[in-house]
Amino acid sequence: MDFFDTNVFVYAFSDGPKQANARLLLAEGGLISAQVLKFTNVLRSKLWRGWVDVESAIALVHARFAEIMPLTSDMHAAAVALARDHGVSFYDALIIAAALEGGCARLYSEDLQHGREFGELVVINPFRESAAL
């Protein structure tokens, strides 16, 4: 199963050269955590989208991603350990912890090193020319 970081959703709902690639990835579905839904803040604060557009985007995400993992205290503890042991930011560690808990094989993210592994989880930057989708 695939896990998607927030930036994939930001690109999917914004104009630009990365939009088509992001939408293609998300069309297959996968797994996300509640943390990823913060893309709505980016739509509002950086892309200046109105609430109608934001709510429409949220509805599309819920339609495609039936299961959205909650952030739990166990996930938080796992993220603390990941941040400490692997030198990643805490928010990135929360994404990694959720992907690991969800049993995902791939984490699509622009924010982490392409090809980096966390156990069975491999990070793929889908916006690199050499990234294999």
N, C-alpha and C positions, 0 to 999 in steps of 0.2 A: 504494500500500500504506500501511497505517496502522501507526504505532509507538505503543506504550503505555508511559507512565511508571509508576513503582512505585505511586504513589498510587491509580491506577485499580484495581490488584490489591488493595490494602489495603481499599478500599471494597467491592470485590466479595466479599471474604471476611469482612466485618464487618457487624454489624447497624446499620441506620440509614437515613436518607432517601436516601442516595446509592448504596445497594447495587443497586437495580434498574437504574438508569442504567448503572452500571459493568458489571454482568453483561450487559446488552444490547449494550454496545460490544464486550466481549470475546468474545461469542458469534460474532462475525464473523471472529475470528482476526486475524492480522496478524503483526507482527514485534516481538520484544523482544531485549534483550541480557541477558547473564548478570547484569549489575548489577541488573536489575529483580527478579531472584529474591530480592533482599534483603528483599522484602516478608515473607518468612518470619520475619525478625528482629522486624519490627513485630508480626506475629501472636503471637509468643512474649512479647516484652517489654512491649508496650503493650496488647495485647488479651487477654493471659494464656491463649492457646490451648495445649492440650496437644500433645504430639508426634504423636499419632494424627491430630488435626485438621490440623496443619501438613503432615504427609506426604500427607494426602489432598488438600490444596490444591495442593501441588507436583505431584502426579500429574495433577490436573485441568489445570493449566497446561501440563504436558508433552504431554498429549493434545490440547490445542487449538492449541498453538504448537510445531509439529514442529521448526522451526528457531529456535534460540536463539543469537544472535550472541555469540561469545566476545569478551572485552576483549583487544585486541591492543596492541602498542607503537605501531603506526601510529594507532590510534584514540586512544590516550593523547596522542600528539603533536597530533593534530587538536583534541582537547579543550582542551589547553593554549592553543592559538592561539584557539579560540573564546572561552574564558574571558577571555583577555587582550584580544581585539579587540571583544568584545560585552558585557563587563561582567557576565557571568553566573557563578554559582558553578561551581567545577570539576566537582562531581557532576552538575549540570544540563548542563554542557558535554559530559560523557561521554555523557549520554542523547542530546543533540543530534547529537554526532558519530556515534553508532551509527545514529540515524535517517537521517542524511545518507548514511552509507556503505551503508545498506540500500536507498537509493533511495526512501525513503518520501515521500509527499506531505503527510501529516498526522502531527503529534505530539500525542497526547492527554495533557495534563498540567494539573494544577491549580497547579503550582509556577512556571510561566512566564507571561509576559504573553500574554493571549488575543489572537490575531491577529498576533502578532509573526512575522516571516519570517526565515528563515536560508536564503538561496538559494531553492530551490524548495519548501522545507519550511515549512509553516504550523503554528503552535501553536494548538491548540484546547483551551480549558478546557471539558470536557464537563459540568461541574457548574454553569456559568452558565446562567441562564434563557434568555439570548439566543444561546447557542452552537448552531450548526447542526450536527446530527449527520449 
